[in-house]
Amino acid sequence: MNYMGPSVGLGIFSFLGLVIYIGLLALFVYLIISTIQFFKRKTENDKELLVKLDTLIQLQSKERHTVITK
């Protein structure tokens, strides 16, 4: 007779629960790390955008000044 006792069946379910718990924990850590990296890149891109906008504003104000003086 090949009978699996209740302890073997419960052991499999316990192991499966542990694997799911560890998987969720790993997913949570991955999401935190990717969010931090995203916000770092976003901050750098925003700084570059502000510099470019300042340059455009300066160029536009120079063009207006030359048009007004002519």
Phi and psi restraints in degrees (value plus and minus 20) as a CYANA .aco file:
   2 ASN   PHI    -128.4   -88.4
   2 ASN   PSI      67.4   107.4
   3 TYR   PHI    -132.3   -92.3
   3 TYR   PSI     105.3   145.3
   4 MET   PHI    -111.8   -71.8
   4 MET   PSI     103.4   143.4
   5 GLY   PHI     -92.6   -52.6
   5 GLY   PSI     148.9   188.9
   6 PRO   PHI     -83.5   -43.5
   6 PRO   PSI     -44.6    -4.6
   7 SER   PHI     -89.8   -49.8
   7 SER   PSI     -54.1   -14.1
   8 VAL   PHI     -90.7   -50.7
   8 VAL   PSI     -64.0   -24.0
   9 GLY   PHI     -83.1   -43.1
   9 GLY   PSI     -62.8   -22.8
  10 LEU   PHI     -89.1   -49.1
  10 LEU   PSI     -51.9   -11.9
  11 GLY   PHI     -85.1   -45.1
  11 GLY   PSI     -58.9   -18.9
  12 ILE   PHI     -85.9   -45.9
  12 ILE   PSI     -63.9   -23.9
  13 PHE   PHI     -86.4   -46.4
  13 PHE   PSI     -55.7   -15.7
  14 SER   PHI     -85.7   -45.7
  14 SER   PSI     -62.8   -22.8
  15 PHE   PHI     -83.9   -43.9
  15 PHE   PSI     -61.6   -21.6
  16 LEU   PHI     -83.1   -43.1
  16 LEU   PSI     -60.6   -20.6
  17 GLY   PHI     -83.6   -43.6
  17 GLY   PSI     -59.5   -19.5
  18 LEU   PHI     -85.6   -45.6
  18 LEU   PSI     -61.7   -21.7
  19 VAL   PHI     -83.1   -43.1
  19 VAL   PSI     -63.1   -23.1
  20 ILE   PHI     -84.0   -44.0
  20 ILE   PSI     -62.6   -22.6
  21 TYR   PHI     -82.0   -42.0
  21 TYR   PSI     -65.4   -25.4
  22 ILE   PHI     -85.5   -45.5
  22 ILE   PSI     -58.7   -18.7
  23 GLY   PHI     -83.0   -43.0
  23 GLY   PSI     -62.8   -22.8
  24 LEU   PHI     -85.4   -45.4
  24 LEU   PSI     -58.6   -18.6
  25 LEU   PHI     -84.4   -44.4
  25 LEU   PSI     -63.3   -23.3
  26 ALA   PHI     -84.2   -44.2
  26 ALA   PSI     -61.3   -21.3
  27 LEU   PHI     -81.7   -41.7
  27 LEU   PSI     -62.7   -22.7
  28 PHE   PHI     -81.8   -41.8
  28 PHE   PSI     -65.1   -25.1
  29 VAL   PHI     -84.1   -44.1
  29 VAL   PSI     -62.0   -22.0
  30 TYR   PHI     -81.0   -41.0
  30 TYR   PSI     -64.1   -24.1
  31 LEU   PHI     -84.7   -44.7
  31 LEU   PSI     -58.3   -18.3
  32 ILE   PHI     -84.6   -44.6
  32 ILE   PSI     -66.0   -26.0
  33 ILE   PHI     -84.3   -44.3
  33 ILE   PSI     -63.9   -23.9
  34 SER   PHI     -87.5   -47.5
  34 SER   PSI     -52.7   -12.7
  35 THR   PHI     -87.0   -47.0
  35 THR   PSI     -62.7   -22.7
  36 ILE   PHI     -82.6   -42.6
  36 ILE   PSI     -63.5   -23.5
  37 GLN   PHI     -83.6   -43.6
  37 GLN   PSI     -59.7   -19.7
  38 PHE   PHI     -82.1   -42.1
  38 PHE   PSI     -64.9   -24.9
  39 PHE   PHI     -89.4   -49.4
  39 PHE   PSI     -50.5   -10.5
  40 LYS   PHI     -84.0   -44.0
  40 LYS   PSI     -67.6   -27.6
  41 ARG   PHI     -83.1   -43.1
  41 ARG   PSI     -59.0   -19.0
  42 LYS   PHI     -84.6   -44.6
  42 LYS   PSI     -60.8   -20.8
  43 THR   PHI     -83.5   -43.5
  43 THR   PSI     -63.8   -23.8
  44 GLU   PHI     -83.6   -43.6
  44 GLU   PSI     -62.8   -22.8
  45 ASN   PHI     -85.6   -45.6
  45 ASN   PSI     -58.1   -18.1
  46 ASP   PHI     -85.0   -45.0
  46 ASP   PSI     -59.0   -19.0
  47 LYS   PHI     -83.2   -43.2
  47 LYS   PSI     -64.3   -24.3
  48 GLU   PHI     -82.6   -42.6
  48 GLU   PSI     -60.3   -20.3
  49 LEU   PHI     -83.6   -43.6
  49 LEU   PSI     -61.2   -21.2
  50 LEU   PHI     -84.3   -44.3
  50 LEU   PSI     -59.0   -19.0
  51 VAL   PHI     -83.7   -43.7
  51 VAL   PSI     -63.9   -23.9
  52 LYS   PHI     -85.0   -45.0
  52 LYS   PSI     -59.6   -19.6
  53 LEU   PHI     -85.1   -45.1
  53 LEU   PSI     -60.0   -20.0
  54 ASP   PHI     -81.7   -41.7
  54 ASP   PSI     -61.6   -21.6
  55 THR   PHI     -82.6   -42.6
  55 THR   PSI     -64.2   -24.2
  56 LEU   PHI     -83.8   -43.8
  56 LEU   PSI     -59.9   -19.9
  57 ILE   PHI     -83.8   -43.8
  57 ILE   PSI     -62.7   -22.7
  58 GLN   PHI     -83.9   -43.9
  58 GLN   PSI     -63.3   -23.3
  59 LEU   PHI     -83.4   -43.4
  59 LEU   PSI     -61.8   -21.8
  60 GLN   PHI     -87.3   -47.3
  60 GLN   PSI     -58.8   -18.8
  61 SER   PHI     -88.1   -48.1
  61 SER   PSI     -55.1   -15.1
  62 LYS   PHI     -85.1   -45.1
  62 LYS   PSI     -61.9   -21.9
  63 GLU   PHI     -84.0   -44.0
  63 GLU   PSI     -61.0   -21.0
  64 ARG   PHI     -84.5   -44.5
  64 ARG   PSI     -61.0   -21.0
  65 HIS   PHI     -84.1   -44.1
  65 HIS   PSI     -60.6   -20.6
  66 THR   PHI     -91.0   -51.0
  66 THR   PSI     -53.7   -13.7
  67 VAL   PHI     -89.7   -49.7
  67 VAL   PSI     -59.9   -19.9
  68 ILE   PHI     -88.7   -48.7
  68 ILE   PSI     -58.8   -18.8
  69 THR   PHI     -95.0   -55.0
  69 THR   PSI     -38.9     1.1
